Structures are given as structure tokens and as C-alpha cells.
């Protein structure tokens, strides 16, 4: 785990649920903090609460602090505020995440917002704290909402398993995305004499994006296809 995230985990007695992601209670509200070394899309903070009655005020509070927070992402769902922010290094990102969490949760307290003892989905007092995963992220709900989400996810998984593979479409999308990155690599090498491992990462990223755009099936085959396509394009681009 990232050492700076590890320190935050120990400070607030958080739980680890992924290689570089933790969750638990900070300042009375359940949060998820994810800091990835690989993808910027996996760097985010979630603050759980039922925002039905507080979203407008919290949005205004955030807007008044936008110069300080410098959010790359800030969005509300029914039961979470999700944000990501700019920082020069991982240490700065973690420190700023802590600062923003504390300031926003302090403001939530002034609004008498629903804290971790209330179900963020329905807003009622939690009877039996039930930890589930919603969209792959941990969240603590009341027993009724937990059962509802688990049933919906089971149905979605059943539909997914019954759906066609679409590997051919995913392969075409992966090739298309990787080739775009390959052209960038060749252009930089020819015009500037510049080659960088970051372009290889870009090729892999674009391959995965192309696969998803073409609605390839999301399973282990996706990883294999994108790996092989990216490797071939990287080798060919370097040779050319």
C-alpha cells in the first residue's frame, strides 16, 4: 500500500479493501479513499451520507472553496459525494484529501446531516450494520437496503453471464485504440527523437478504452486481449 495512505489508515483505524484503497469512519462519516499509481480514474474519495436534504447546501459550500480544493471531479449520487483533486505528489494528495474530508464533514455536521449511524441509501437509522459492495466499493447499509442492493447485483450478474461475449468487437476496439497510441509513439520518435515509457502506458490505456467502447465483455479475456494487442503495437511502433 502507498505509505502515505497507510499512515492515514493507521491514524483513523481504517480498513483496507484493495491494494491502494481504504474505507472506514472519519469525523463521523463513512468514507472510501482510493489512490492508484496506475490510473487516475482510480484516485478518488467518497463521503457517504443521505444527501437528499443537504446536497444543495453542500454544493454551495464546495463552490465557495473551489479555488482551494481544485477538484478534477466532484459529483453527487443518492448516497455519496465523490471527488478527486489536483496535487503535485501522492503525499500532497493524501494530505489534501484528509483536509477536504474534515472540512466537508464538519460542514455536514452543521447541517445535521446523516452520519455513519444512518443508512446512506434510505436515510433511516441503521438497524443491523451490513457491509456490502456497491459498484465494487464497500458501503455500510441497513439490512433492508443491503438485501435490495445484493438482489439487484445478483440479477445484473445473471444477465451479464447470459449476454454474448462480444470478444470480436472488443478486439477490434482494442486494436483501434492501441494503434492511435502507436501513431503517437511513432510521430514523437520521428519528429522529436523522443521515446518514453509513458507512451507505452498510453497505448495500453487506449487499448482498454477501445475494448470498452466496443462493449467487449468485462472478464479475464479482456485483460489477455488488451495485453497482447498492446504488446504487439508497442513492439511494432518501436521497430518502425
N, C-alpha and C positions, 0 to 999 in steps of 0.2 A: 504494500500500500504506500501511496505517496506519504512521505514523512510529515509533511505539514498537515495533511488530512488526519494522519494518525494522532498527532498532538491534539487536534480538535476533538477527535473521537474520545480520547482519554479524558480531556477536560470536562466533557459533558456526559460521559458514560454512554456514548452512542454504540449502536451495533453495526457490524459490517455485514453487508448483504451482497457485495460484489468486490472485485479486485480493488477498485478505487471509488467505492461508494459506501456511504454510511447513512443510518437513519436513527431517529430517536427524538427525545423531547429537549428542546432548547427554549428557555424562558417561557415555559408553559404551553408551547405549541409543538406538535409533531412535525418534523422536517425530514427531508431527504436531501443529501448533498452528494453530487457526483462530479468527480474531477478526473477526466481521461487524458492520458498522454498521447492518445492516438487520434481521437475525433473530437472536434469542437462541439459536435452535436451531443456528445455525452458529458458536457460540462454544464451543470445547471443546479439550481436549488429549488426545492418545492417546500412551501409552507402550507400545511393542511389546516383548514378551518371551513366551516359552512359560511361561504361569503354572500349568501342570499341577501342579507340586510346590510352588509358592510362594504361590498365591492366598490360602490361609487365613492365613498369616503376614502377608502384605501387607495384607489386610483388617483384621487386628487392629491393625497399625501405623497405618493410616488412621483407624480408630475412635478410637485414642488421641490423634489430632491433629484430631479433627473440630471442636473449638471454634476452632482456629486456621485450618483450611483453609476452613471454611464452604462445603462443597460444595453446589451445586444439583443436580449429577448425579455419580454415581460408580458405575460398573458394570464388570464383567469380562466378557471374551469368552475364547475359547480362546487367543488370542494378543495381547490388548491390554487395557490398563486405560484407560478413558475417563472423563474428569471435566470438570466445569465448576465455577467457584467465584464467589462474590459479591465485587464490588469497586465502589468508588464512581466510578471513571473508567477509561478504557481504559489509561492509563499504569499505574494500580494493578493492573489485571487482568493485564497482561503481566508486571509485576514479580512479582506473586504466583504466576503460572504458572511462571516461572523458578524461584522459591524451592521450590515444591512438587515440580517435576520433579527438582531437585537432591537434595532430601531423600529422595524416594521411591527414586530410582536409587541413592543412597548406601546406603539400606537393602537394596535388591536385591543390591548387591554383597556385603553381609554374609551373604546367603543363598546366595551363589554362583549367582545366577540367570543365565539365558541372556542374554548381551548381544547387541550388533548383529552379532557374528560367527556367531551361531547363527540358524537359521531359526525364527521365532516360531511357525510353523504346526506343524512336526513336532518341533522341538527339536534337530535334528541340525546338525552343523557345516555352514555354507553352502559348497557346492562352487563354484558359479558364481553370484555375486550377481545376482539377476534382479528388477528393479523392475517391479511390476505395480500395477494399481489394484483394490482390493477394496472393493466398495460405494462406488466413486467416490474412494477415498482411496489415496494411494501407500503401498506397503509393499515391502520388500526380502525376497525369499524364496529358498530353494534352487531349483534348476532344476526339480526334480520337483514340488514344491508349486506353483510358479508355473504350470507347464503344466496342473496339475489345476484350479487356480482359473480360468485362462483358458478352459479347455474348459467348465467349469460356467457361466461368464458368457456364453460364446458360445451355449450351449444355452438359457439363460434369455432372451437377446436374441431368439433364433429363435422361442421360444414367445410372447414379447411381441409381436413383429411379426405373428404369426399370430392373436393374440387380437382380438376385436371392439373397435371404438373406444370404445363406451360414452360418446360425447360428449353424448348427450341426458341421461343420468343425471348426468354431470359438470356439465352446465349447470344442471340443477335444484339440485344440491348447492351450486354456486357462488352461485346466486341466493338460496337459503335462508340461506347463511352471510352474504352481503353484507347482506341485509335485517335480520338480527339487529344487525349493526353500525350500520345506518341508523337503527333504532329507538333505539339508544343515543344516537346523534348528536342526533336529534330530542328525546328526553327531556331530555338535558342542556341543549339550547338553550332549551326551553320552561320547564323548572323553574329553571334556574340562569342562563340567559342566557349560557351558556358554549359556545364552539365552538373546536375545536383540530384542528390537522393530525394529531395523534396518533390521532384517531378515524378519519380517512381511512385511516391505516395499518392500524388495526384492521379496517376494512371490507375492505380488500384481503386481509389475513391470514385473516379468516373466510371470505372467498370461496374462497380457495385450499384452506383446510381442508375446506370443504363439498364442493368438487370431489373432493378425495382420499377423503373419507368415502364418497362415492357411487361410488368406484372408476372415475373418469374416466381415460382413457388419458393417460399421462405423456409428452407431447411438446409441440411448439411450439403446437399448438392450445389446450392448457391455458392457456398464457400469454395468448393472444389472448382466450379466453373470459373469464378472470378479470379482465383489464384492462378489457374492455368492460363487463362486469357491474359491476365496482367503480366505474367512472367514472359509469355511469348512476345507480347508487344514491347516490353522493356528490352528484351534481347534484340529484337529486330530494330528498334529505334536506336539503340546503342550502336549496332552494326552499321546502320545507314548513316 
